[in-house]
């Protein structure tokens, strides 16, 4: 792909013939178990639970600790998450979510729509460069999967319920405070959801019955 925000270790375009990641590069030295592409940034999870990130960092979606760096060209390890043991990652437009091995979800970056699920009130939270914090899933819930879109985050829990926070297109017409807290999607309650996916402004879930539901 284009070398502007590359996952590879140089600022050149990669053609089909050269698409294989070099084993001596920062990414190639690791066994990758999860990878996600946003519009302008990428993130990979290694077998040891570390997170490699690169791309546009205008709102801190790559690394909020590097506020003065607008674009992180070469993949770097998220130093603040070295002990987090991440098992899955998802990239939105300007935010990132990482699922930890014991079911909590860390989110960081932009939070203009409440997509990070950290706070209930807009005035009490920064909009950009939010550092990784645990989403307020509530009720001792454990997440099994996470998916990010443009301005929203979905979480699938071990109870087969889907929680959402962020834009009204996904969360619904609720109060400003409520859509900043991850809450169950009403239309999906009591459905055994096993998989979730997020597009730009739409979402799709799959149930154990083999049926899919989409909205947005």
C-alpha positions as CSV (number, residue, x, y, z in Angstrom):
1,X,0.0,0.0,0.0
2,X,1.0,3.7,0.0
3,X,4.1,4.5,2.0
4,X,2.7,7.6,3.6
5,X,1.5,5.8,6.8
6,X,3.2,2.4,6.3
7,X,3.2,-0.8,8.3
8,X,6.6,-1.6,6.7
9,X,9.8,0.1,7.7
10,X,10.4,2.6,4.9
11,X,8.5,5.5,3.2
12,X,8.1,3.8,-0.2
13,X,5.1,2.2,-1.9
14,X,5.0,-1.6,-1.7
15,X,4.0,-3.4,-4.9
16,X,2.6,-6.9,-5.0
17,X,6.0,-8.4,-5.6
18,X,7.4,-6.8,-2.5
19,X,4.4,-7.1,-0.2
20,X,5.9,-9.8,2.1
21,X,7.2,-8.2,5.3
22,X,10.9,-8.5,5.8
23,X,11.8,-10.8,8.6
24,X,14.5,-8.4,9.8
25,X,12.0,-5.4,10.0
26,X,10.4,-4.3,13.2
27,X,7.2,-6.1,12.3
28,X,8.9,-9.2,10.7
29,X,10.8,-10.0,13.9
30,X,7.5,-10.8,15.7
31,X,4.7,-13.4,15.4
32,X,1.6,-11.3,14.7
33,X,-1.7,-12.7,16.1
34,X,-4.0,-9.7,15.3
35,X,-3.9,-6.7,13.0
36,X,-6.2,-3.8,12.2
37,X,-6.2,-1.1,9.7
38,X,-7.8,2.3,10.2
39,X,-8.1,5.1,7.6
40,X,-4.7,6.5,8.5
41,X,-3.1,4.2,11.1
42,X,-2.4,0.5,11.7
43,X,-1.8,-1.7,14.8
44,X,-0.6,-5.2,15.2
45,X,-0.6,-7.5,18.3
46,X,2.4,-9.9,18.8
47,X,2.2,-13.3,20.3
48,X,3.8,-12.0,23.5
49,X,1.0,-9.4,23.9
50,X,2.8,-6.3,22.7
51,X,1.3,-3.7,20.4
52,X,3.1,-2.3,17.3
53,X,1.5,0.9,15.9
54,X,2.3,3.4,13.1
55,X,0.5,6.0,11.0
56,X,-1.2,9.4,11.5
57,X,-1.1,10.6,15.2
58,X,-3.0,13.8,14.9
59,X,-5.3,13.0,17.8
60,X,-3.1,10.4,19.5
61,X,-4.6,7.4,17.9
62,X,-1.1,5.8,17.5
63,X,0.6,7.0,20.7
64,X,-1.0,9.9,22.7
65,X,2.3,10.3,24.6
66,X,3.9,11.7,21.4
67,X,1.7,14.8,20.9
68,X,4.4,16.6,18.9
69,X,4.7,13.8,16.3
70,X,1.9,14.1,13.6
71,X,3.0,10.9,11.8
72,X,4.8,7.9,13.2
73,X,6.2,6.4,10.0
74,X,8.0,3.3,11.4
75,X,6.1,0.8,13.6
76,X,6.8,1.4,17.3
77,X,6.0,-0.6,20.4
78,X,3.4,1.1,22.7
79,X,5.6,1.5,25.8
80,X,2.7,2.3,28.0
81,X,1.1,-1.1,27.2
82,X,4.0,-3.4,27.7
83,X,2.4,-5.1,30.7
84,X,-1.1,-5.1,29.3
85,X,-0.9,-8.4,27.4
86,X,-3.1,-7.4,24.5
87,X,-4.8,-10.2,22.4
88,X,-6.8,-8.2,19.9
89,X,-6.7,-4.6,18.5
90,X,-9.1,-2.5,16.4
91,X,-8.5,0.9,14.7
92,X,-11.2,3.5,14.2
93,X,-10.8,6.7,12.2
94,X,-9.0,8.5,15.0
95,X,-9.0,6.2,18.0
96,X,-7.8,2.7,18.9
97,X,-9.1,-0.1,21.1
98,X,-7.1,-3.0,22.5
99,X,-8.6,-6.1,24.2
100,X,-6.6,-7.5,27.1
101,X,-6.3,-11.2,27.9
102,X,-8.6,-11.1,30.9
103,X,-11.4,-9.2,29.2
104,X,-10.9,-5.5,29.8
105,X,-10.6,-3.0,26.9
106,X,-8.2,-0.1,26.7
107,X,-9.0,2.8,24.3
108,X,-7.1,5.9,23.4
109,X,-6.9,8.8,20.9
110,X,-9.8,11.0,19.9
111,X,-13.0,11.1,22.0
112,X,-15.2,13.8,20.4
113,X,-18.2,11.5,20.2
114,X,-17.5,9.5,23.4
115,X,-16.2,6.6,21.4
116,X,-13.5,5.8,24.1
117,X,-16.1,4.9,26.7
118,X,-14.1,6.6,29.5
119,X,-16.4,9.4,30.6
120,X,-20.1,10.2,30.8
121,X,-19.9,14.0,30.2
122,X,-18.1,15.7,27.3
123,X,-17.0,18.8,29.3
124,X,-15.1,16.6,31.8
125,X,-13.0,14.8,29.2
126,X,-10.4,15.8,26.6
127,X,-11.3,15.4,23.0
128,X,-7.7,14.6,21.7
129,X,-4.7,12.7,22.9
130,X,-6.6,10.7,25.5
131,X,-4.2,8.2,27.1
132,X,-5.1,4.5,27.2
133,X,-7.7,3.9,29.9
134,X,-10.1,1.0,30.6
135,X,-13.6,1.2,29.1
136,X,-16.4,1.4,31.6
137,X,-18.1,-1.9,30.6
138,X,-19.8,-2.2,34.0
139,X,-21.4,-5.1,35.8
140,X,-18.2,-7.1,35.9
141,X,-18.5,-7.7,32.2
142,X,-15.6,-9.3,30.3
143,X,-15.1,-8.4,26.6
144,X,-14.2,-11.1,24.1
145,X,-14.0,-8.9,21.0
146,X,-13.8,-5.3,20.1
147,X,-14.5,-3.4,16.9
148,X,-14.0,0.3,16.0
149,X,-15.6,2.5,13.4
150,X,-15.6,6.2,12.7
151,X,-16.5,7.7,16.1
152,X,-17.8,4.5,17.8
153,X,-16.7,1.4,19.5
154,X,-18.4,-2.0,19.9
155,X,-17.6,-4.6,22.5
156,X,-18.8,-8.2,22.5
157,X,-18.9,-9.7,26.0
158,X,-18.6,-13.2,27.4
159,X,-22.4,-13.0,28.0
160,X,-23.0,-12.6,24.2
161,X,-24.2,-9.1,24.5
162,X,-23.1,-6.1,22.4
163,X,-22.1,-2.8,24.0
164,X,-21.7,0.4,22.1
165,X,-20.6,4.0,22.7
166,X,-20.1,6.9,20.3
167,X,-22.1,8.3,17.4
168,X,-25.8,8.3,17.4
169,X,-25.9,6.3,14.1
170,X,-24.7,3.2,16.1
171,X,-25.7,3.9,19.7
172,X,-29.1,5.4,19.0
173,X,-30.8,8.6,20.0
174,X,-29.9,8.8,23.6
175,X,-28.6,11.5,25.8
176,X,-25.1,13.0,25.3
177,X,-24.0,11.5,28.6
178,X,-25.4,8.1,28.0
179,X,-23.8,7.5,24.6
180,X,-20.4,8.1,26.2
181,X,-20.8,5.0,28.4
182,X,-20.8,1.6,26.7
183,X,-24.3,0.3,26.9
184,X,-26.1,-2.7,25.5
185,X,-27.7,-2.2,22.0
186,X,-31.4,-2.5,22.8
187,X,-32.4,-4.3,19.6
188,X,-29.8,-7.0,20.2
189,X,-30.6,-7.8,23.8
190,X,-31.3,-11.5,24.5
191,X,-29.7,-12.5,21.1
192,X,-26.7,-14.9,21.3
193,X,-24.2,-12.8,19.4
194,X,-20.9,-14.5,18.6
195,X,-19.1,-12.0,16.3
196,X,-19.0,-8.2,15.6
197,X,-17.7,-6.0,12.9
198,X,-17.5,-2.3,12.3
199,X,-17.4,-0.3,9.1
200,X,-17.1,3.5,8.7
201,X,-20.6,4.3,10.0
202,X,-22.3,1.0,10.2
203,X,-22.0,-2.3,12.2
204,X,-22.8,-5.9,11.7
205,X,-23.2,-8.7,14.2
206,X,-23.6,-12.5,13.8
207,X,-25.6,-14.8,16.1
208,X,-25.2,-18.5,16.9
209,X,-28.3,-19.1,14.6
210,X,-26.3,-17.9,11.6
211,X,-28.3,-14.7,11.2
212,X,-26.7,-11.3,10.8
213,X,-28.0,-8.0,11.9
214,X,-26.7,-4.7,10.5
215,X,-27.4,-1.0,11.2
216,X,-26.0,2.5,10.9
